[in-house]
Amino acid sequence: MFKKIFREIKFIISKFNVYLRYKNKNSFKYAYKWILFGKDISNFLYEIENTDDIINVCNLVTEIETYRLQRILNEVTFDNDEFKSFFTNEFFSSHGKKNIFGRRLIWYLLARTIKPNLIIESGIDKGLGSSLLCYAQFKNREEKQNDYRYIGVDIAKKNKFYFDKKNNLFSNFEFIYEDSIKFLNKFSEKNKIMYISDAEHNYDFEIKEYNLIKKQFKNGSMIISDNNSGSLNDFSKTNNKKISKFKEKSKNFWYKGATTTISYFY
């Protein structure tokens, strides 16, 4: 019992130290609940206030009318039994039915609109993004009857997982547990790919990822990064590609939100 109490106190102190290190944060009134009761220390989960900005960015990238984009984004709701079936009981016991997907909503909307034959996500953590992206590929297959796929890559396998691998709607997914650079060095499939870089948030590491995956791109491919290292900005300029950005505005959470960079027209 004393060991358990000690671990809990240590976890609380660790979260407090994380809060102190961040410059991009709201006032402490939003932090104390997370410090005392939050279950995640690195991959923050929260609702956002600016879903309209997601629509506007996707409209800029895809030139699809905003009303159509909103209709697609409305698919992400736990009132939808199909959508709900892509999540494990672990997710619902930890987070209920809150829309805590944040910037991952723009991943979903872009996946549904550009319809990549293959989505590769490096850095899957507990599979929250995996759930959204596999559902997107399921919906794409319903519309187009093509062979839409998802690959998730992570260096470490998590005990708790939010994507329900046993769902009865979509099985065209694969999870690979190794360093994403090692994976990409072996990957040789050319396709229309959406590559989401969310593994090691390090400039040089990300540039290596981009250079490796770019070799496999067919027309219409895209790279998405949630890191502000500047790597995707520089890579896009070097390769003469367009970029757009989405800045989250968190709702009732201490961290103000991340910035998503989208590099497109590959």
C-alpha positions, 0 to 999 in steps of 0.5 A, spaced: 500 500 500 505 504 501 508 503 495 502 505 491 501 511 495 509 513 493 508 512 486 502 516 486 505 522 489 511 521 485 506 521 479 503 528 481 510 531 482 512 529 475 506 532 472 507 538 476 514 539 473 511 538 466 507 543 467 512 548 470 516 546 463 511 548 458 511 556 456 505 554 452 500 554 458 494 557 461 493 559 468 494 554 473 486 553 475 486 549 469 492 545 471 490 542 478 485 537 476 490 534 471 496 534 476 492 531 481 488 526 477 490 526 470 492 519 467 497 522 461 503 525 462 506 526 455 500 525 450 495 530 452 488 529 451 483 535 451 477 538 447 478 544 443 474 550 442 476 552 434 473 546 430 471 552 425 478 553 424 479 545 422 474 546 417 477 553 414 484 549 413 481 543 410 477 548 405 484 551 403 487 545 402 482 541 399 477 546 396 471 542 398 465 546 400 465 548 408 458 545 408 461 538 406 467 538 410 462 540 416 458 534 414 464 529 414 467 532 421 460 530 424 461 523 423 466 523 429 461 522 434 459 517 439 452 517 438 454 514 431 454 506 433 459 505 427 464 510 430 463 508 437 465 500 435 472 502 433 474 504 441 476 499 446 472 499 453 479 502 456 478 508 452 471 509 455 472 507 462 478 513 462 475 518 458 467 517 457 464 519 451 468 526 450 470 529 444 478 529 446 481 528 439 483 535 439 488 536 432 487 529 430 480 531 428 484 535 422 487 528 421 480 525 420 478 530 415 484 530 411 484 522 411 476 523 409 477 528 403 484 526 400 482 519 401 489 516 401 490 509 399 495 508 405 495 512 412 502 511 416 502 514 423 509 514 426 508 514 434 501 511 435 502 511 443 495 508 445 492 508 439 487 514 439 489 517 432 489 510 430 481 509 432 480 515 428 484 514 422 482 506 421 474 509 421 476 514 416 479 508 412 473 504 413 468 510 411 473 511 405 472 504 403 464 504 403 464 510 398 469 508 393 470 500 394 478 501 394 483 497 398 484 503 403 489 501 409 492 503 415 499 502 418 501 504 425 508 504 427 511 505 434 518 504 438 514 501 444 507 497 445 503 500 450 499 495 455 493 500 454 490 501 447 484 505 445 483 502 438 479 496 438 482 491 434 477 486 434 471 491 431 467 488 426 468 493 420 475 494 418 481 489 419 485 492 413 490 495 419 497 493 421 501 495 427 509 495 427 513 496 433 520 498 431 523 505 430 520 509 425 526 510 421 528 503 421 521 501 418 522 506 413 528 504 411 525 497 409 519 500 406 518 500 399 511 501 397 509 506 392 502 509 393 498 515 395 500 516 402 498 520 408 504 520 413 503 523 420 509 524 423 508 524 431 514 519 433 521 522 436 520 530 436 527 532 433 528 536 427 534 531 424 529 525 426 523 528 422 527 530 416 530 523 415 523 520 416 520 525 410 526 524 406 525 516 406 517 517 405 517 522 400 521 516 395 514 512 396 509 518 394 505 518 388 501 524 386 496 527 392 500 524 398 501 528 404 505 529 410 502 532 417 506 534 423 504 536 430 511 538 432 514 545 432 521 544 430 520 547 423 522 541 420 516 540 416 516 548 414 524 547 411 522 540 408 516 543 404 520 549 402 526 545 399 521 541 395 517 546 393 510 544 396 505 548 400 504 548 407 498 550 411 497 550 419 492 549 424 493 551 431 489 548 437 485 552 442 484 547 448 478 548 452 478 548 460 485 545 459 492 548 462 496 546 455 494 551 450 494 547 444 499 544 439 500 546 432 499 542 426 503 543 419 500 540 413 505 539 407 501 537 401 501 537 393 506 531 393 
